[in-house]
Amino acid sequence: MIETNIDDTTGEVLGFVMEKLLKVSLDVYYTSIFMKKNRPAYKLSVLCKKENEKEVADIIFKHTTSIGIRKYDVDRIILEREIVEFDSSLGKAKVKCVKNNDEIYVYPEYEVVKELANKNDISITDVYFKIVSEYKLNFNM
């Protein structure tokens, strides 16, 4: 995990940095914080593999005003998962199937849900639930 506090960078820059970091890391997020003199700021947190630490640090130093980062080891528990594509009544759907103990959870991929919502002119929530229910019917869950 790599973290740094940033108090003098624009939202546009932070969005750009996040895009760059997501290409070489497992997760990136910002947390609103207050720094010395009660200045509003953001804590940038990047979960990455050890072999990507230097690249992550280089992106942070190049594209933000940060002059120091913190890094520490983090353990993760990762569930078994599989991406499955199937034909739904709305079009091709892609879901992530995650297994925990003897239970399987189904999570539609956001970009596919968004595309199907636009294509079918229905709410993104309706698409999400329709895909999950159709997947469960088709695959006997």
Chimera marker file (.cmm) of the C-alpha trace (Angstrom):
<marker_set name="trace">
<marker id="1" x="0.000" y="0.000" z="0.000" r="1" g="1" b="0" radius="0.5"/>
<marker id="2" x="1.279" y="3.430" z="-0.916" r="1" g="1" b="0" radius="0.5"/>
<marker id="3" x="-0.248" y="6.610" z="0.506" r="1" g="1" b="0" radius="0.5"/>
<marker id="4" x="0.357" y="10.323" z="0.373" r="1" g="1" b="0" radius="0.5"/>
<marker id="5" x="-1.502" y="13.449" z="1.468" r="1" g="1" b="0" radius="0.5"/>
<marker id="6" x="-2.196" y="16.095" z="-1.170" r="1" g="1" b="0" radius="0.5"/>
<marker id="7" x="-3.503" y="19.564" z="-0.315" r="1" g="1" b="0" radius="0.5"/>
<marker id="8" x="-2.789" y="21.710" z="-3.355" r="1" g="1" b="0" radius="0.5"/>
<marker id="9" x="-3.794" y="19.839" z="-6.502" r="1" g="1" b="0" radius="0.5"/>
<marker id="10" x="-6.948" y="20.319" z="-8.597" r="1" g="1" b="0" radius="0.5"/>
<marker id="11" x="-9.720" y="17.758" z="-8.981" r="1" g="1" b="0" radius="0.5"/>
<marker id="12" x="-8.900" y="17.438" z="-12.678" r="1" g="1" b="0" radius="0.5"/>
<marker id="13" x="-5.309" y="16.478" z="-11.866" r="1" g="1" b="0" radius="0.5"/>
<marker id="14" x="-6.437" y="14.012" z="-9.207" r="1" g="1" b="0" radius="0.5"/>
<marker id="15" x="-8.757" y="12.336" z="-11.736" r="1" g="1" b="0" radius="0.5"/>
<marker id="16" x="-5.911" y="12.125" z="-14.262" r="1" g="1" b="0" radius="0.5"/>
<marker id="17" x="-3.580" y="10.633" z="-11.663" r="1" g="1" b="0" radius="0.5"/>
<marker id="18" x="-6.194" y="8.040" z="-10.680" r="1" g="1" b="0" radius="0.5"/>
<marker id="19" x="-6.543" y="6.932" z="-14.315" r="1" g="1" b="0" radius="0.5"/>
<marker id="20" x="-2.768" y="6.525" z="-14.641" r="1" g="1" b="0" radius="0.5"/>
<marker id="21" x="-2.483" y="4.650" z="-11.340" r="1" g="1" b="0" radius="0.5"/>
<marker id="22" x="-5.350" y="2.247" z="-12.110" r="1" g="1" b="0" radius="0.5"/>
<marker id="23" x="-3.344" y="0.932" z="-15.063" r="1" g="1" b="0" radius="0.5"/>
<marker id="24" x="-0.512" y="-0.277" z="-12.798" r="1" g="1" b="0" radius="0.5"/>
<marker id="25" x="-2.256" y="-1.041" z="-9.503" r="1" g="1" b="0" radius="0.5"/>
<marker id="26" x="-5.006" y="-3.132" z="-7.959" r="1" g="1" b="0" radius="0.5"/>
<marker id="27" x="-7.014" y="-0.258" z="-6.450" r="1" g="1" b="0" radius="0.5"/>
<marker id="28" x="-6.826" y="3.517" z="-6.084" r="1" g="1" b="0" radius="0.5"/>
<marker id="29" x="-8.957" y="5.797" z="-3.930" r="1" g="1" b="0" radius="0.5"/>
<marker id="30" x="-9.036" y="9.225" z="-2.316" r="1" g="1" b="0" radius="0.5"/>
<marker id="31" x="-10.151" y="10.067" z="1.207" r="1" g="1" b="0" radius="0.5"/>
<marker id="32" x="-11.052" y="13.593" z="2.286" r="1" g="1" b="0" radius="0.5"/>
<marker id="33" x="-8.838" y="14.734" z="5.163" r="1" g="1" b="0" radius="0.5"/>
<marker id="34" x="-7.734" y="17.915" z="6.929" r="1" g="1" b="0" radius="0.5"/>
<marker id="35" x="-4.045" y="18.753" z="7.181" r="1" g="1" b="0" radius="0.5"/>
<marker id="36" x="-2.098" y="21.247" z="9.255" r="1" g="1" b="0" radius="0.5"/>
<marker id="37" x="-3.645" y="24.688" z="9.612" r="1" g="1" b="0" radius="0.5"/>
<marker id="38" x="-6.990" y="22.906" z="9.060" r="1" g="1" b="0" radius="0.5"/>
<marker id="39" x="-6.550" y="22.856" z="5.277" r="1" g="1" b="0" radius="0.5"/>
<marker id="40" x="-8.827" y="20.461" z="3.352" r="1" g="1" b="0" radius="0.5"/>
<marker id="41" x="-6.885" y="17.826" z="1.423" r="1" g="1" b="0" radius="0.5"/>
<marker id="42" x="-6.988" y="14.280" z="0.069" r="1" g="1" b="0" radius="0.5"/>
<marker id="43" x="-5.203" y="11.139" z="1.117" r="1" g="1" b="0" radius="0.5"/>
<marker id="44" x="-4.301" y="9.155" z="-2.007" r="1" g="1" b="0" radius="0.5"/>
<marker id="45" x="-4.200" y="5.404" z="-1.319" r="1" g="1" b="0" radius="0.5"/>
<marker id="46" x="-2.864" y="2.935" z="-3.870" r="1" g="1" b="0" radius="0.5"/>
<marker id="47" x="-2.977" y="-0.825" z="-3.450" r="1" g="1" b="0" radius="0.5"/>
<marker id="48" x="-0.324" y="-2.316" z="-5.704" r="1" g="1" b="0" radius="0.5"/>
<marker id="49" x="2.020" y="-5.262" z="-6.036" r="1" g="1" b="0" radius="0.5"/>
<marker id="50" x="5.567" y="-4.851" z="-4.730" r="1" g="1" b="0" radius="0.5"/>
<marker id="51" x="6.986" y="-4.967" z="-8.256" r="1" g="1" b="0" radius="0.5"/>
<marker id="52" x="4.872" y="-1.900" z="-9.200" r="1" g="1" b="0" radius="0.5"/>
<marker id="53" x="5.796" y="0.306" z="-6.214" r="1" g="1" b="0" radius="0.5"/>
<marker id="54" x="8.445" y="2.309" z="-8.073" r="1" g="1" b="0" radius="0.5"/>
<marker id="55" x="6.162" y="2.941" z="-11.057" r="1" g="1" b="0" radius="0.5"/>
<marker id="56" x="3.344" y="4.022" z="-8.720" r="1" g="1" b="0" radius="0.5"/>
<marker id="57" x="5.688" y="6.362" z="-6.821" r="1" g="1" b="0" radius="0.5"/>
<marker id="58" x="6.998" y="7.818" z="-10.094" r="1" g="1" b="0" radius="0.5"/>
<marker id="59" x="3.442" y="8.604" z="-11.257" r="1" g="1" b="0" radius="0.5"/>
<marker id="60" x="2.613" y="10.269" z="-7.932" r="1" g="1" b="0" radius="0.5"/>
<marker id="61" x="5.783" y="12.381" z="-7.886" r="1" g="1" b="0" radius="0.5"/>
<marker id="62" x="5.494" y="13.339" z="-11.567" r="1" g="1" b="0" radius="0.5"/>
<marker id="63" x="1.821" y="14.309" z="-11.614" r="1" g="1" b="0" radius="0.5"/>
<marker id="64" x="1.089" y="15.660" z="-8.112" r="1" g="1" b="0" radius="0.5"/>
<marker id="65" x="2.708" y="18.089" z="-5.716" r="1" g="1" b="0" radius="0.5"/>
<marker id="66" x="3.527" y="15.285" z="-3.268" r="1" g="1" b="0" radius="0.5"/>
<marker id="67" x="7.099" y="15.249" z="-1.970" r="1" g="1" b="0" radius="0.5"/>
<marker id="68" x="6.827" y="12.088" z="0.120" r="1" g="1" b="0" radius="0.5"/>
<marker id="69" x="4.923" y="8.837" z="0.262" r="1" g="1" b="0" radius="0.5"/>
<marker id="70" x="4.267" y="6.175" z="2.895" r="1" g="1" b="0" radius="0.5"/>
<marker id="71" x="4.362" y="2.500" z="2.023" r="1" g="1" b="0" radius="0.5"/>
<marker id="72" x="3.490" y="-0.585" z="3.992" r="1" g="1" b="0" radius="0.5"/>
<marker id="73" x="2.557" y="-4.208" z="3.432" r="1" g="1" b="0" radius="0.5"/>
<marker id="74" x="-1.109" y="-5.189" z="3.311" r="1" g="1" b="0" radius="0.5"/>
<marker id="75" x="-2.553" y="-8.696" z="3.388" r="1" g="1" b="0" radius="0.5"/>
<marker id="76" x="-5.616" y="-9.445" z="1.288" r="1" g="1" b="0" radius="0.5"/>
<marker id="77" x="-8.241" y="-12.161" z="1.267" r="1" g="1" b="0" radius="0.5"/>
<marker id="78" x="-9.413" y="-12.716" z="-2.299" r="1" g="1" b="0" radius="0.5"/>
<marker id="79" x="-12.460" y="-14.747" z="-3.245" r="1" g="1" b="0" radius="0.5"/>
<marker id="80" x="-12.450" y="-17.192" z="-6.131" r="1" g="1" b="0" radius="0.5"/>
<marker id="81" x="-14.063" y="-15.533" z="-9.162" r="1" g="1" b="0" radius="0.5"/>
<marker id="82" x="-14.979" y="-16.146" z="-12.770" r="1" g="1" b="0" radius="0.5"/>
<marker id="83" x="-16.219" y="-13.851" z="-15.538" r="1" g="1" b="0" radius="0.5"/>
<marker id="84" x="-19.142" y="-15.374" z="-17.463" r="1" g="1" b="0" radius="0.5"/>
<marker id="85" x="-20.743" y="-13.990" z="-20.610" r="1" g="1" b="0" radius="0.5"/>
<marker id="86" x="-24.249" y="-15.057" z="-21.624" r="1" g="1" b="0" radius="0.5"/>
<marker id="87" x="-27.150" y="-13.983" z="-23.840" r="1" g="1" b="0" radius="0.5"/>
<marker id="88" x="-29.740" y="-12.126" z="-21.773" r="1" g="1" b="0" radius="0.5"/>
<marker id="89" x="-33.072" y="-10.825" z="-23.030" r="1" g="1" b="0" radius="0.5"/>
<marker id="90" x="-31.441" y="-7.359" z="-23.168" r="1" g="1" b="0" radius="0.5"/>
<marker id="91" x="-28.342" y="-8.450" z="-25.111" r="1" g="1" b="0" radius="0.5"/>
<marker id="92" x="-24.933" y="-9.924" z="-24.318" r="1" g="1" b="0" radius="0.5"/>
<marker id="93" x="-24.310" y="-9.699" z="-20.580" r="1" g="1" b="0" radius="0.5"/>
<marker id="94" x="-21.123" y="-10.197" z="-18.616" r="1" g="1" b="0" radius="0.5"/>
<marker id="95" x="-21.163" y="-11.079" z="-14.913" r="1" g="1" b="0" radius="0.5"/>
<marker id="96" x="-18.572" y="-11.738" z="-12.272" r="1" g="1" b="0" radius="0.5"/>
<marker id="97" x="-19.363" y="-14.886" z="-10.280" r="1" g="1" b="0" radius="0.5"/>
<marker id="98" x="-17.760" y="-14.923" z="-6.857" r="1" g="1" b="0" radius="0.5"/>
<marker id="99" x="-17.649" y="-17.946" z="-4.591" r="1" g="1" b="0" radius="0.5"/>
<marker id="100" x="-17.512" y="-17.744" z="-0.798" r="1" g="1" b="0" radius="0.5"/>
<marker id="101" x="-17.797" y="-21.038" z="1.068" r="1" g="1" b="0" radius="0.5"/>
<marker id="102" x="-20.743" y="-22.768" z="-0.644" r="1" g="1" b="0" radius="0.5"/>
<marker id="103" x="-22.429" y="-19.590" z="-1.858" r="1" g="1" b="0" radius="0.5"/>
<marker id="104" x="-22.098" y="-17.930" z="-5.256" r="1" g="1" b="0" radius="0.5"/>
<marker id="105" x="-22.714" y="-14.224" z="-5.733" r="1" g="1" b="0" radius="0.5"/>
<marker id="106" x="-23.356" y="-12.680" z="-9.156" r="1" g="1" b="0" radius="0.5"/>
<marker id="107" x="-22.254" y="-9.143" z="-10.001" r="1" g="1" b="0" radius="0.5"/>
<marker id="108" x="-22.929" y="-7.707" z="-13.480" r="1" g="1" b="0" radius="0.5"/>
<marker id="109" x="-20.068" y="-5.735" z="-15.025" r="1" g="1" b="0" radius="0.5"/>
<marker id="110" x="-20.849" y="-2.012" z="-14.815" r="1" g="1" b="0" radius="0.5"/>
<marker id="111" x="-19.877" y="-1.044" z="-18.382" r="1" g="1" b="0" radius="0.5"/>
<marker id="112" x="-22.116" y="-3.791" z="-19.816" r="1" g="1" b="0" radius="0.5"/>
<marker id="113" x="-25.020" y="-2.764" z="-17.579" r="1" g="1" b="0" radius="0.5"/>
<marker id="114" x="-24.613" y="0.867" z="-18.625" r="1" g="1" b="0" radius="0.5"/>
<marker id="115" x="-24.503" y="-0.065" z="-22.309" r="1" g="1" b="0" radius="0.5"/>
<marker id="116" x="-27.610" y="-2.274" z="-22.030" r="1" g="1" b="0" radius="0.5"/>
<marker id="117" x="-29.501" y="0.418" z="-20.097" r="1" g="1" b="0" radius="0.5"/>
<marker id="118" x="-28.806" y="2.934" z="-22.870" r="1" g="1" b="0" radius="0.5"/>
<marker id="119" x="-29.522" y="0.440" z="-25.668" r="1" g="1" b="0" radius="0.5"/>
<marker id="120" x="-32.841" y="-0.670" z="-24.151" r="1" g="1" b="0" radius="0.5"/>
<marker id="121" x="-33.797" y="2.737" z="-22.697" r="1" g="1" b="0" radius="0.5"/>
<marker id="122" x="-34.409" y="1.364" z="-19.199" r="1" g="1" b="0" radius="0.5"/>
<marker id="123" x="-32.924" y="2.200" z="-15.831" r="1" g="1" b="0" radius="0.5"/>
<marker id="124" x="-29.510" y="0.914" z="-14.912" r="1" g="1" b="0" radius="0.5"/>
<marker id="125" x="-31.024" y="-0.609" z="-11.742" r="1" g="1" b="0" radius="0.5"/>
<marker id="126" x="-33.589" y="-2.565" z="-13.765" r="1" g="1" b="0" radius="0.5"/>
<marker id="127" x="-30.845" y="-3.877" z="-16.061" r="1" g="1" b="0" radius="0.5"/>
<marker id="128" x="-28.728" y="-4.931" z="-13.099" r="1" g="1" b="0" radius="0.5"/>
<marker id="129" x="-31.525" y="-6.935" z="-11.457" r="1" g="1" b="0" radius="0.5"/>
<marker id="130" x="-32.738" y="-8.414" z="-14.759" r="1" g="1" b="0" radius="0.5"/>
<marker id="131" x="-29.262" y="-9.698" z="-15.618" r="1" g="1" b="0" radius="0.5"/>
<marker id="132" x="-28.798" y="-11.235" z="-12.163" r="1" g="1" b="0" radius="0.5"/>
<marker id="133" x="-32.201" y="-12.937" z="-12.203" r="1" g="1" b="0" radius="0.5"/>
<marker id="134" x="-31.750" y="-14.231" z="-15.768" r="1" g="1" b="0" radius="0.5"/>
<marker id="135" x="-28.291" y="-15.539" z="-14.943" r="1" g="1" b="0" radius="0.5"/>
<marker id="136" x="-29.648" y="-17.384" z="-11.916" r="1" g="1" b="0" radius="0.5"/>
<marker id="137" x="-32.467" y="-18.898" z="-14.011" r="1" g="1" b="0" radius="0.5"/>
<marker id="138" x="-30.159" y="-19.944" z="-16.872" r="1" g="1" b="0" radius="0.5"/>
<marker id="139" x="-27.522" y="-21.453" z="-14.614" r="1" g="1" b="0" radius="0.5"/>
<marker id="140" x="-29.849" y="-23.024" z="-12.015" r="1" g="1" b="0" radius="0.5"/>
<marker id="141" x="-28.854" y="-20.986" z="-9.013" r="1" g="1" b="0" radius="0.5"/>
<link id1="1" id2="2" r="1" g="1" b="0" radius="0.2"/>
<link id1="2" id2="3" r="1" g="1" b="0" radius="0.2"/>
<link id1="3" id2="4" r="1" g="1" b="0" radius="0.2"/>
<link id1="4" id2="5" r="1" g="1" b="0" radius="0.2"/>
<link id1="5" id2="6" r="1" g="1" b="0" radius="0.2"/>
<link id1="6" id2="7" r="1" g="1" b="0" radius="0.2"/>
<link id1="7" id2="8" r="1" g="1" b="0" radius="0.2"/>
<link id1="8" id2="9" r="1" g="1" b="0" radius="0.2"/>
<link id1="9" id2="10" r="1" g="1" b="0" radius="0.2"/>
<link id1="10" id2="11" r="1" g="1" b="0" radius="0.2"/>
<link id1="11" id2="12" r="1" g="1" b="0" radius="0.2"/>
<link id1="12" id2="13" r="1" g="1" b="0" radius="0.2"/>
<link id1="13" id2="14" r="1" g="1" b="0" radius="0.2"/>
<link id1="14" id2="15" r="1" g="1" b="0" radius="0.2"/>
<link id1="15" id2="16" r="1" g="1" b="0" radius="0.2"/>
<link id1="16" id2="17" r="1" g="1" b="0" radius="0.2"/>
<link id1="17" id2="18" r="1" g="1" b="0" radius="0.2"/>
<link id1="18" id2="19" r="1" g="1" b="0" radius="0.2"/>
<link id1="19" id2="20" r="1" g="1" b="0" radius="0.2"/>
<link id1="20" id2="21" r="1" g="1" b="0" radius="0.2"/>
<link id1="21" id2="22" r="1" g="1" b="0" radius="0.2"/>
<link id1="22" id2="23" r="1" g="1" b="0" radius="0.2"/>
<link id1="23" id2="24" r="1" g="1" b="0" radius="0.2"/>
<link id1="24" id2="25" r="1" g="1" b="0" radius="0.2"/>
<link id1="25" id2="26" r="1" g="1" b="0" radius="0.2"/>
<link id1="26" id2="27" r="1" g="1" b="0" radius="0.2"/>
<link id1="27" id2="28" r="1" g="1" b="0" radius="0.2"/>
<link id1="28" id2="29" r="1" g="1" b="0" radius="0.2"/>
<link id1="29" id2="30" r="1" g="1" b="0" radius="0.2"/>
<link id1="30" id2="31" r="1" g="1" b="0" radius="0.2"/>
<link id1="31" id2="32" r="1" g="1" b="0" radius="0.2"/>
<link id1="32" id2="33" r="1" g="1" b="0" radius="0.2"/>
<link id1="33" id2="34" r="1" g="1" b="0" radius="0.2"/>
<link id1="34" id2="35" r="1" g="1" b="0" radius="0.2"/>
<link id1="35" id2="36" r="1" g="1" b="0" radius="0.2"/>
<link id1="36" id2="37" r="1" g="1" b="0" radius="0.2"/>
<link id1="37" id2="38" r="1" g="1" b="0" radius="0.2"/>
<link id1="38" id2="39" r="1" g="1" b="0" radius="0.2"/>
<link id1="39" id2="40" r="1" g="1" b="0" radius="0.2"/>
<link id1="40" id2="41" r="1" g="1" b="0" radius="0.2"/>
<link id1="41" id2="42" r="1" g="1" b="0" radius="0.2"/>
<link id1="42" id2="43" r="1" g="1" b="0" radius="0.2"/>
<link id1="43" id2="44" r="1" g="1" b="0" radius="0.2"/>
<link id1="44" id2="45" r="1" g="1" b="0" radius="0.2"/>
<link id1="45" id2="46" r="1" g="1" b="0" radius="0.2"/>
<link id1="46" id2="47" r="1" g="1" b="0" radius="0.2"/>
<link id1="47" id2="48" r="1" g="1" b="0" radius="0.2"/>
<link id1="48" id2="49" r="1" g="1" b="0" radius="0.2"/>
<link id1="49" id2="50" r="1" g="1" b="0" radius="0.2"/>
<link id1="50" id2="51" r="1" g="1" b="0" radius="0.2"/>
<link id1="51" id2="52" r="1" g="1" b="0" radius="0.2"/>
<link id1="52" id2="53" r="1" g="1" b="0" radius="0.2"/>
<link id1="53" id2="54" r="1" g="1" b="0" radius="0.2"/>
<link id1="54" id2="55" r="1" g="1" b="0" radius="0.2"/>
<link id1="55" id2="56" r="1" g="1" b="0" radius="0.2"/>
<link id1="56" id2="57" r="1" g="1" b="0" radius="0.2"/>
<link id1="57" id2="58" r="1" g="1" b="0" radius="0.2"/>
<link id1="58" id2="59" r="1" g="1" b="0" radius="0.2"/>
<link id1="59" id2="60" r="1" g="1" b="0" radius="0.2"/>
<link id1="60" id2="61" r="1" g="1" b="0" radius="0.2"/>
<link id1="61" id2="62" r="1" g="1" b="0" radius="0.2"/>
<link id1="62" id2="63" r="1" g="1" b="0" radius="0.2"/>
<link id1="63" id2="64" r="1" g="1" b="0" radius="0.2"/>
<link id1="64" id2="65" r="1" g="1" b="0" radius="0.2"/>
<link id1="65" id2="66" r="1" g="1" b="0" radius="0.2"/>
<link id1="66" id2="67" r="1" g="1" b="0" radius="0.2"/>
<link id1="67" id2="68" r="1" g="1" b="0" radius="0.2"/>
<link id1="68" id2="69" r="1" g="1" b="0" radius="0.2"/>
<link id1="69" id2="70" r="1" g="1" b="0" radius="0.2"/>
<link id1="70" id2="71" r="1" g="1" b="0" radius="0.2"/>
<link id1="71" id2="72" r="1" g="1" b="0" radius="0.2"/>
<link id1="72" id2="73" r="1" g="1" b="0" radius="0.2"/>
<link id1="73" id2="74" r="1" g="1" b="0" radius="0.2"/>
<link id1="74" id2="75" r="1" g="1" b="0" radius="0.2"/>
<link id1="75" id2="76" r="1" g="1" b="0" radius="0.2"/>
<link id1="76" id2="77" r="1" g="1" b="0" radius="0.2"/>
<link id1="77" id2="78" r="1" g="1" b="0" radius="0.2"/>
<link id1="78" id2="79" r="1" g="1" b="0" radius="0.2"/>
<link id1="79" id2="80" r="1" g="1" b="0" radius="0.2"/>
<link id1="80" id2="81" r="1" g="1" b="0" radius="0.2"/>
<link id1="81" id2="82" r="1" g="1" b="0" radius="0.2"/>
<link id1="82" id2="83" r="1" g="1" b="0" radius="0.2"/>
<link id1="83" id2="84" r="1" g="1" b="0" radius="0.2"/>
<link id1="84" id2="85" r="1" g="1" b="0" radius="0.2"/>
<link id1="85" id2="86" r="1" g="1" b="0" radius="0.2"/>
<link id1="86" id2="87" r="1" g="1" b="0" radius="0.2"/>
<link id1="87" id2="88" r="1" g="1" b="0" radius="0.2"/>
<link id1="88" id2="89" r="1" g="1" b="0" radius="0.2"/>
<link id1="89" id2="90" r="1" g="1" b="0" radius="0.2"/>
<link id1="90" id2="91" r="1" g="1" b="0" radius="0.2"/>
<link id1="91" id2="92" r="1" g="1" b="0" radius="0.2"/>
<link id1="92" id2="93" r="1" g="1" b="0" radius="0.2"/>
<link id1="93" id2="94" r="1" g="1" b="0" radius="0.2"/>
<link id1="94" id2="95" r="1" g="1" b="0" radius="0.2"/>
<link id1="95" id2="96" r="1" g="1" b="0" radius="0.2"/>
<link id1="96" id2="97" r="1" g="1" b="0" radius="0.2"/>
<link id1="97" id2="98" r="1" g="1" b="0" radius="0.2"/>
<link id1="98" id2="99" r="1" g="1" b="0" radius="0.2"/>
<link id1="99" id2="100" r="1" g="1" b="0" radius="0.2"/>
<link id1="100" id2="101" r="1" g="1" b="0" radius="0.2"/>
<link id1="101" id2="102" r="1" g="1" b="0" radius="0.2"/>
<link id1="102" id2="103" r="1" g="1" b="0" radius="0.2"/>
<link id1="103" id2="104" r="1" g="1" b="0" radius="0.2"/>
<link id1="104" id2="105" r="1" g="1" b="0" radius="0.2"/>
<link id1="105" id2="106" r="1" g="1" b="0" radius="0.2"/>
<link id1="106" id2="107" r="1" g="1" b="0" radius="0.2"/>
<link id1="107" id2="108" r="1" g="1" b="0" radius="0.2"/>
<link id1="108" id2="109" r="1" g="1" b="0" radius="0.2"/>
<link id1="109" id2="110" r="1" g="1" b="0" radius="0.2"/>
<link id1="110" id2="111" r="1" g="1" b="0" radius="0.2"/>
<link id1="111" id2="112" r="1" g="1" b="0" radius="0.2"/>
<link id1="112" id2="113" r="1" g="1" b="0" radius="0.2"/>
<link id1="113" id2="114" r="1" g="1" b="0" radius="0.2"/>
<link id1="114" id2="115" r="1" g="1" b="0" radius="0.2"/>
<link id1="115" id2="116" r="1" g="1" b="0" radius="0.2"/>
<link id1="116" id2="117" r="1" g="1" b="0" radius="0.2"/>
<link id1="117" id2="118" r="1" g="1" b="0" radius="0.2"/>
<link id1="118" id2="119" r="1" g="1" b="0" radius="0.2"/>
<link id1="119" id2="120" r="1" g="1" b="0" radius="0.2"/>
<link id1="120" id2="121" r="1" g="1" b="0" radius="0.2"/>
<link id1="121" id2="122" r="1" g="1" b="0" radius="0.2"/>
<link id1="122" id2="123" r="1" g="1" b="0" radius="0.2"/>
<link id1="123" id2="124" r="1" g="1" b="0" radius="0.2"/>
<link id1="124" id2="125" r="1" g="1" b="0" radius="0.2"/>
<link id1="125" id2="126" r="1" g="1" b="0" radius="0.2"/>
<link id1="126" id2="127" r="1" g="1" b="0" radius="0.2"/>
<link id1="127" id2="128" r="1" g="1" b="0" radius="0.2"/>
<link id1="128" id2="129" r="1" g="1" b="0" radius="0.2"/>
<link id1="129" id2="130" r="1" g="1" b="0" radius="0.2"/>
<link id1="130" id2="131" r="1" g="1" b="0" radius="0.2"/>
<link id1="131" id2="132" r="1" g="1" b="0" radius="0.2"/>
<link id1="132" id2="133" r="1" g="1" b="0" radius="0.2"/>
<link id1="133" id2="134" r="1" g="1" b="0" radius="0.2"/>
<link id1="134" id2="135" r="1" g="1" b="0" radius="0.2"/>
<link id1="135" id2="136" r="1" g="1" b="0" radius="0.2"/>
<link id1="136" id2="137" r="1" g="1" b="0" radius="0.2"/>
<link id1="137" id2="138" r="1" g="1" b="0" radius="0.2"/>
<link id1="138" id2="139" r="1" g="1" b="0" radius="0.2"/>
<link id1="139" id2="140" r="1" g="1" b="0" radius="0.2"/>
<link id1="140" id2="141" r="1" g="1" b="0" radius="0.2"/>
</marker_set>
